[in-house]
Amino acid sequence: MEMPVVDAAVVARKPALVAALQQVLPQDAVIVETAELRAYECDALTAYRCPPLVAVLPRTTTEVSAVLRICHAMGVPVVPRGSGTSLAGGALPTGDCVILGVARMNAVLETDYANRFIRVQAGRTNLSVTGAVESDGFFYAPDPSSQLACAIAGNIAMNSGGAHCLKYGVTTNNLLGVTLVQMDGTVLEIGGPYLDAPGLDLLGVICGSEGQLGVVTEAWLRILPKPEGARPVLIGFDSNEVAGACVSDIIKAGVLPVAIEFMDRPCIEATEAFAKAGYPMCEALLIVEVEGARAEIDAQLGLITAIARRHNPVEIREAADEDEARRIWLGRKSAFGAMGQISDYICLDGTIPVSSLPYVLRRIGEMSAQYGLGVANVFHAGDGNMHPLILFDANKPGDLELCEAFGADVLKLCVEVGGCLTGEHGVGVEKRDLMKVQFTSEDMEAQLWVKDVFDPGWLLNPAKVFPLDVTAERRAG
């Protein structure tokens, strides 16, 4: 992957930049030492690293605004960072940038159960949002696998989803409003604690914009009453294609489970060794969960298992109690970590029509043989959000490049069958050169105009989303 050119003039201004930042932030909030900056040199796409010029850790919207005003005046690029869990390089620094981390901005600012919303600072972790309301019978629906660590800021930037997005949607379906700080320090409130805002849907523009338009410092989030009950069922099959066909049939039948998750044999074996969830050893495994009253759960699972039996499953097992249900989900949530114990990998993120699952899974298997690299599949099958894990050896020369070429072909396949390049991980640096595969020049130009309006100097989150030649051209004016 090509790295952007570092602006030597910006680097030369570092002493003046640091002095200005120390005037508006506490001493411990400005990080300048090389050893300490190493903590910010990459995110969860660890194949690429670059220490930033400076890192700052503000605690309030006012401090964020002050930082951005300074950087704007000095022409210094800024990379917003939540918890650094991006799998697409969304928070990868450049050597001439300021990392603006929101991890210290983690307070609950307001809770309103009557109107079903919570307002939080954007550095608060996903799981801790539910933690703040669950004792009162509520929860926050989006649940990425990294929910223990990932920040609401990053969830908004990438429009993150999770296992339960089939029923509850992704971040954009659960976001009511944001406080946004523009690159020049202007503070905007977009949306708010109500169902829909008048005028242009600027909230829809901000959610999923990958830090290109501003820094989100606070968010109003929709909270929901916890369901009366929930129960998952494990369904094992002797091939990936058959499992994919079963998913397609469940969706066609009009059933709406809260989640349908897919895991293939390599992932099942790694996860079972790691989490000991009691998964059956088979070629493909579905985890299907439904919720509601007991009678409703029984009726839905009855229909789902009847559909599954038409595909000759090797095993069907309903969770017998809450402990077994917890272990089933522990296994799925541990999948990425479990695979990391046995191999280096790149986790892809593309979406496809559910009806194309059998074909796409077969083609991924054929590509695996063609490239000579293993693949483990684990993904949100109900909404067609694919997450193939391409296995490679980071210490073997050429393996990373081979892995990336394989990944590019998989993502092109997603677009070919009517899907798109990303479902919830964003474009980041990983897919920026594939944007032209999905979008025409006219489509791309419309996106560039939006960026021009919010960030005319193209200083926010440089080298992401758009191909480098496009970014360089825009910054040059």
Helices and strands as residue ranges (DSSP letters): H 8-12, H 14-24, G 27-29, E 30-31, H 34-37, G 38-40, E 54-56, H 61-74, E 78-81, E 98-101, E 108-112, E 117-121, H 126-133, G 134-136, E 138-139, H 152-158, H 165-168, G 171-173, E 175-181, E 187-191, H 202-206, E 215-222, E 224-225, E 230-237, H 240-252, E 259-264, H 265-275, E 284-291, H 294-309, E 315-318, H 322-333, H 335-340, E 344-347, E 350-351, G 354-356, H 357-371, E 375-380, G 381-383, E 385-386, E 388-392, H 399-416, G 432-434, H 435-438, H 441-454, H 468-475
